[in-house]
Amino acid sequence: MNYIELINWFWICDEVWEFTATETRLYMYLLKVANALSWQQNPFWHSDGKTSIGARCSINSMKTARNRIVQAGLIKVEPGGKGYGNKSRYQILTPKSIPNHIPKHEPKPIPKHAPLIKLKETKLNLIPPLVPPGEKTGMIKFEIPDLEKTRAGMDNSPPIDTDLAEYKRKKVPAKKEKTTDDPPLDLPFASGQFAQKWNVLAGLQKWKKKPPECLREALGQLAKYPEEFAIELVELAISGNYQAVTFPNTAQKFEQWKLKTNAANYKSNKLHSQPSPGKYDDYRL
């Protein structure tokens, strides 16, 4: 057989063996080497390293592919030694009418199903026989009442027990109404300006949720300072959306506020020989 016939025979065997890409490349490379030798040296000698380079794979992958081609009956190989100079002996076999070996595909064993256990007929698993239409059976026929007739009171079905329906109905707890028994808040200052600023602060979302005790405590903290400074604290809480009116540094701010106010009073009374003491010097924290 010539070169082309061997290639055609390889593809016929591929329909049975389903060779991989490495196995296909290896066989074609061996045909190329034998064809280059003009088929005068068959069998021929070839090193494993050079064969793996020609097949473009590692030596271990080449040996695995070579063994499968040998099983298919396409080549015959006598492996060489492990030294560099040792080579393997290859022989291209001529094809026969059918492939030399048929791949061993062992079929999966069919599992043995256990025989079905027939249950004894009892009242629980007894299936009633089919009854032809028109014949009476011992089964009770339930009729669904007509809703329209039931609503109109024309049906003879018993009325629904209202007490039972109310008992089964999901009870929704009634919302507790807020009690207004708390006494009104006493403002520490009677001016309308302070009352207006305080109402704006108490109307904020954060301050609405506060209990009356917290509001009274905030008013008690404001009562420690003059009304002008208390109004500034309320305005600061409104602009910053704070939850409190006094902070750890409030006393320091009050001292600065006193110095600023006393300086303003001193300028207004500069015509006097001796300036009057500060207006807010008597406040002690």
PyMOL commands that set and color helices and strands:
alter all, ss='L'
color gray80, all
select helices_A, chain A and resi 3-17+21-36+48-55+59-71+147-152+162-168+192-202+205-208+212-222+227-240+250-268
alter helices_A, ss='H'
color red, helices_A
select strands_A, chain A and resi 44-46+75-78+88-92
alter strands_A, ss='S'
color yellow, strands_A
deselect
rebuild
show_as cartoon
